[in-house]
Amino acid sequence: MQLAHQPSIWDLAEEAALTPLAGRVARHELSAGAWVDHLPGWVTGSDEVLDVLLGDIGWREDRRQMYEREVAVPRLLRWYSGQEELPHRLLTDAREQLNRHYLPELGELFVTAGMCLYRDGRDSVAWHGDRIGRGRSADTMVAIVSFGSPRPLLLRPAGGGESLRFPLGHGDLVVMGGSCQRTWEHCIPKTARPVGPRVSVQFRPRGVA
Ligand SMILES: O=C(O)CCC(=O)C(=O)O
C-alpha cells in the first residue's frame, strides 16, 4: 500500500517501546458510570509500528447497504482473533501490559485486536457504541492505541449532547470503560484538513465488538 505519512516531529525514537501505565493514565469520569482513560504518547517510536501497519497486512474494504445502494465503508479494516499473531511485537506487548494493568478492574483479558486504517480525512467512523455482544448489556472496556496522524475521537452521551474531544495519534492510548459503550457514543469525524494516514488498534475482551 502506498500511503505517504509525515513522521512525528515530537517522537524521534527509532525503536518502538511502551512507557509505564501505572500512575500516568488520566481518568475522565463521564456520566452514567462511563469513563475514559487517556495517555498521550504511551508508545514511543510509534512510526516504526505505523510502517508495518501500512504494509500488506490484509486490509480489506467493507461494504454496507445504504438504502438501495451498497457503499464502501470509509476506512479499511483488519481483525485479529486472539489466536492470530499480531503484525508487530509491540502490539503483543501492548496487549500484555494492558492486561496486567486493567485485569483487576476488568475481570477478564483483552483478547481481540480490531484495526481501522483512515487513509486520509475522507475516512471516518460515524457515531456509535460497540454494542454487538456483551457491550450492549454489560460494562466492559475497549482500549485503543493510535498510530500516525492525529485524528480527534469525539464522545457524546448516547442520543446526543455536548461532545468531548481526544486528539489521538502517534502512540496515544485511550481506554473507554464502565458503561461507555452503552451510555455514550464515539466517532472519528471526516475532516477537510490535509491529514496523513492513521491506524487505530482496538483491543477488546472476547465477545465484545
Ligand atoms: O478509530 C478509532 O479510534 C475508533 C474506532 C471505532 O470506534 C470502532 O472501530 O468501533
Ligand as a Chemical Component Dictionary entry (heavy atoms), coordinates in Angstrom:
data_LIG
# 
_chem_comp.id                   LIG 
_chem_comp.type                 NON-POLYMER 
_chem_comp.pdbx_formal_charge   0 
_chem_comp.three_letter_code    LIG 
# 
loop_
_chem_comp_atom.comp_id 
_chem_comp_atom.atom_id 
_chem_comp_atom.alt_atom_id 
_chem_comp_atom.type_symbol 
_chem_comp_atom.charge 
_chem_comp_atom.model_Cartn_x 
_chem_comp_atom.model_Cartn_y 
_chem_comp_atom.model_Cartn_z 
_chem_comp_atom.pdbx_ordinal 
LIG O1 O1 O 0 -10.518 4.817 15.190 1  
LIG C1 C1 C 0 -10.833 4.770 16.365 2  
LIG O2 O2 O 0 -10.059 5.092 17.251 3  
LIG C2 C2 C 0 -12.229 4.319 16.753 4  
LIG C3 C3 C 0 -12.650 3.077 16.030 5  
LIG C4 C4 C 0 -14.024 2.640 16.426 6  
LIG O3 O3 O 0 -14.756 3.338 17.051 7  
LIG C5 C5 C 0 -14.517 1.329 16.043 8  
LIG O4 O4 O 0 -13.941 0.688 15.162 9  
LIG O5 O5 O 0 -15.534 0.908 16.625 10 
# 
loop_
_chem_comp_bond.comp_id 
_chem_comp_bond.atom_id_1 
_chem_comp_bond.atom_id_2 
_chem_comp_bond.value_order 
_chem_comp_bond.pdbx_ordinal 
LIG O1 C1 DOUB 1 
LIG C1 O2 SING 2 
LIG C1 C2 SING 3 
LIG C2 C3 SING 4 
LIG C3 C4 SING 5 
LIG C4 O3 DOUB 6 
LIG C4 C5 SING 7 
LIG C5 O4 DOUB 8 
LIG C5 O5 SING 9 
# 
